[in-house]
């Protein structure tokens, strides 16, 4: 087994019949090559020289696909199929219509996102964002009624943005918007106060931490997709969705690279 670089361990061998299938990878590659013929180079995971958009095919196949999940919030489930609702969605139905998150937030996706998000190493995000856009385009081609009018990047407080230097959600929304032709924005929703970091908080604490912090700056279009890097408890997604629905939106989806196990 080839070794991952930059502190990532050897890749697992999880194969999924959809997101990480060879057919899906081939289709995604054709889409991406048509949009940007410069794809290729060195794999960020194993240093192979035959990478496409930062990953070689074996490493791409080893990404942990979120194949079995709740049909609403995309929480990974142990049961086969995607038509089951998780206990949380049954008990407290979320205001958003669905979450699309093609990977589980586990090795090596978790490390790739963390190095991008906290260390600014964009090379680790490039393959995820490119494949994410291809995955979304495949879904929208098959379900054109799900196409949103606008992509909204999950907002950061200005002080946190200055400290980090970039908003990873804005990066993702921009790339998905360019490849899908869907308009995107970073200023439809703003954060009106700074909060404690969400990391380390449970679901109830996250919801309380985010209560009333989002402000919609103008009337939104009817159909919106909120774009973020990871969905954890869904607290951010719920708060943003409620603000947009209160402002006049009709349907809100959540689009994220990955979903945590719980």
N, C-alpha and C positions, 0 to 999 in steps of 0.2 A: 504494500500500500504506500502510495506516495505521501509525503509529509506536507502538511500545511505550513506556510511560513508565517512570520510575525506573530508567533504565540498561539496559532490555531492548531488544534490537535489533528490527528488523522481523521479523514472524513468517514462518516458512517456509510452504510450501504442500503439506506432506505430508498426503495424505488416505488414511485407512485404511477398508476396507470394513466394519469391525466396531465397534471401540471408538469411533471418531470419526465414524461414519456418521450421516447425518441421522435415520435411523430410530432408532438407538441414543440420539441426543441427545433426540429427541422422547419416547421411552419414559422416559429418565432424568428429563426435565423433568416429565413427568406424575407420576412417583413422588415427586419432590422437592416439587412444588407441593402434592401431597396431604399430605405430612408437614409442610411449612412454607410456608403461603401467602404469606409475606413475601418470597419470592425475587424478585429484580429489582434495579434500580438501575444504577450506573455500572460499566462494564467496567474492571477493574484494568489491562488491557493497553492498550486504545486510547482509553479515556475515553468510549466510546459510551454513550448513555443507555438502551439497550435490553438491558442485561445480565440474565442469570439467574444468581443465586448467584455474581456477581462476574465473569462472562465473557459477552460477546455470542456469538452462534452462529458468526460467521466466525472469531473468535479461538479458540473451542472446537474448531472443525473443524481448526485448524492445530496443535493439540497433537500431538506425535509419538507416535502409537499404537505399542505394542509388538506389532505384528500377527504377524510371523514370529519365533518364538522356540523355544528348547529346551522340550520338553514337561515337563521336570522343574524346572529352575532358572530358566526364563524368560529365559535369556540371549538377547539379540537375535541373529538369524541372517540371513544373506543369502539363504537358500533359502526358497521359498514353503512354507507349511504349519507346523503346530504339533505334529507327531508325531515329529519328529527329536530325538534326544538329542545334546547338544553333546559335544565331546571330553572335557571335564573330568568330566561325569556318567558317560560310558562308562568312563573310566579309574578314577574314584574316586566311585562312586555316593553321593549325599548321603543322610543319614538321614531327611530330611523327604520327604513324598510329592509335594509340588508347591509351586511359587511362583506366585502370582497377582500380576502387576504390569502394569497396563494401559498404562503409558507408558514410553517410553525416557527415560533421564536425559540429555536434551539440550535445547537451546534450544526453547521458553522454559521448559519444566518445571524444568530445573536451576536457573535463576535464581529462579523462583517459590518453589521449596523452600528455596533458600539464604536468601532474604529472610525467609521464615517462620522457619526453623530458627535462624539466627544473628543476625537483627535483630528477631525477634519481630513481624514484620509479618504478622499472621494473615489479613489481607485476601487475600493471595496464595495462602494454603492453602485458603481456604474453597471455591472452585470445584473444586479437585482432590479434596478430601475428600468433598464432596457427590456428585460424579460417580463417584468411587471406590466409595462406598456403593451407588449405583445399579447400577454394573457388577457388584458382588458379589452383590447381590440377584437380578439377572438370571441369574447363574451358578447360584446356589443354587435358584432356581425351576426351572431346567432339570435340575439335578443335586442333588436333596435329600439324597442320601447323602453329599454332601461337607460338609453343614452341621456345623460344630464345636459342641462343648458349651460352649466357653469361648474368649474372645479374651484373649490375654496380650500386654500392651504390652511391647515390648523395654525392659528396665530400664536406667536410668542410675545411675551411682554418686552417692550423696547429695551429695558435694562438687561434682560437675559440675552436678547438678540445681540446687543453690543458686546457682551462678554463672550459669547460663542462665536460671533462673527458671521453666522449664516443661520437660516431657518431651513432645516432639512426637509420639512414638509413643503416649503416653497420650491426647493430644488426638484422634488419629486413631481409636484403639480406642474411645474414648467415643462419638464421633459415629457410627461404624459400628455399635456396639452398640445405640445408641438407635434407629437407623433399621432395623436388622435384627431386633431383639429378642433378640440373642444376649448373654448375660452377659459382662462384661469385668472384668479385674482388673489392678492394677499391682503387687500384692505376692505373687503366687504364686512369682515368681522374683526374686531379688535379686542384686546384684553385691557380692561380698565383698571386693573390693579395687579400687583405682583403677589404670587402665592408661594407657599412652600413647595419644593420639588415633589412631584408625584411618586417618585421612586421610594419604595419602602412603606407606602401607605396602603392600608387595605381599602376595599371598595367603598365602605361607608365614609372613611376619612377622605378619600379622593372626591367623592360627590360633595361633601361638605366644603372641601378646599376650593372647589370650582364654582360653588353656588353664586350666581349673579355676577360673574367676572367678565362675561362676553357681551359685547354691544354690537349690534348690527347697524352699519353706518348708512345704509340706503335700502330701499325695497329690493328684496332678492327676486330672482326669476323663480318659476314654479319648481323646477327640478334641479337639484344640487347634489354634487358628490364632494364630500369633505375628504381631503387627502392628508394622510399622515404616514409616519414610518411604522409604528407598531400600535396595535390595539391590545391593551392590557385588561383592565376590568371593564372597559367601556364607559367609564365615568366622563372622560373628555368628550367622547362621541355623543353621549346623552346630552351633556350641557350645551354643546355647540348646536346639536339638532334642535333642541328646545328653543334656543334663541332664534334660529332661522325660521322655525315653524311659527313662532310668535310674531315674527316680522312679516309673514305672508307666504313663505315657501310652502309647497304642497307635498313634495316628496324629497327625502334626504337619504342618500346612501353614504356609506363609509368605505373609502378605498385605502388600503394600507398594505405595506409590503408583507407584514407578518402578524400573526396572532399568538399571544401567549397561551400556555395550557390552562390558565385559570387565574 
